[in-house]
């Protein structure tokens, strides 16, 4: 009795991570919980109330009409969606302002999640090859950093990168700025948006945005990759070594294939997370390169105050997230069928 | 193919000594078993040979060349792991051909070679299967084929049978030994099972607490155990505590004299070991004063078919005698019997080592 009880949570944990990539997470769970139908119905109703109703409301509002002064009317119009994709003046003129915001949302989410997972993988792998005690210490540090809110993290980076008191000041005072100018790399830095004519300047910039976004989700990436990586049998790695594989080859040919699904799963989860990142983008991205998360907030609560249009943007953003998840599930299934 | 030399090879973990300076020659083409109870350092020693564990001291030489600091991936030693450690994401053929893939052999050639190796381990046509579709015995064969793919200089096996059931284990021991004889490859096998060691190896290294207790052929180890520990660990042995007395051993209930006088000062505490099948029994009678005979009472009789075990109590000593099935003399509990100890079957050790082994 005790053996299955011990292993069951671990199996479920695998399925949880792998589930994002479309593996059959449901089959790994015990089917019988033994709740009476009435309790099940109550839980279902509660879930419906908490999850489905707000979502349905957003969809309904997105089809409504805005009334100046923060109100809206019931309606059944696609005007808000039209405005999103082609602009309010269509067909006379086309505006892709919001399509661009959508593009930046996806842009940061893809790069941020891939970068975070790519950087978290070697780190998590190295942790899992340490002693039990060292592993625990590392995980405690990581969990502590996850408990820092995005606001706190971004504030730290904001100061670090600020022009007057952060790294640019350090560059200037230490003569590094002058050195960079003398070396002739300044034009390149300006092309990358990392300098103005006189000084290096890290924000707003796309690199700072990506850095901050990656930094925010990186601990999550480590924590998502830690369980599957710690289950990779050390003997498998050693077997590969006795067969002539160097450490890097072992990682490429044994470790990565063994955690392929969790890698995809972690990337997708963080992708969805980054789509909704607000503070880091608002601080580090130039206004022309900001995301839907910001403009949705502006529409619902902020400066533009147009609830139906905000709702439409939210629905589009959600659909894109769903599309990515479905796509990866499909790719996962195809890969599994091929194998 | 190559001979290995271990020169004072040792390993410490912090203050704990796992392997304490082992010096050994592993002859070219032979099978050496590292045998001992769990925690005796045999696996650590094997892992040092494989290059998976860095020795704290000593050297490892292959054909005279020092490879102590050579990484595992450069040694070309094939290893079969206790858990088999097959790659679940690869097919059977890709598992077998892994070393060849790493070495950059073209795909078509790899496939042919994998099929050859699978035939060698009697799994022809299994190349396309997934690892999950194989039984335990089949997985072991795949692990063996995979370790042999790179034509290793030395073949290492870490408890290779422990994941198999008893019947399959015996079959695989013989099969693996035959395969090794065919290939003539220098082999080291780690095991805690003395039957496995005696089946597979032509030389056994008995280890205890990180040290080598005895090195010898299975016959030597069994018939001339070098210590009370070896006598007790390999096969069954009756251990009797006594004191040295003019080259013989004084026990409660009589005196036993080995062939060669035991080199102990009179009065030193010693342990006498004797294999149960070397003892012979006779009903107590006139002969009782003859040398190397002790009398006692039958305490228990166990008849398991091919042998009969008669447990005899002689004063404080409980002994077991194994009689061949052909001997039909009836013994009942409480019978007075004389136990004869052949002088050449007696092994005398200092009492301290016996205490340590127990």
Interface residues (C-beta under 8 A of the other chain):
Chain A: X233 X235 X236 X238 X239 X240 X241 X242 X243 X244 X245 X246 X249 X253 X254 X257 X258 X260 X339
Chain B: X50 X51 X52 X71 X72 X73 X74 X75 X76 X77 X78 X79 X81 X82 X83 X85 X86 X87 X88 X89 X90 X98 X99 X101 X102 X103 X146 X147 X149 X150 X156
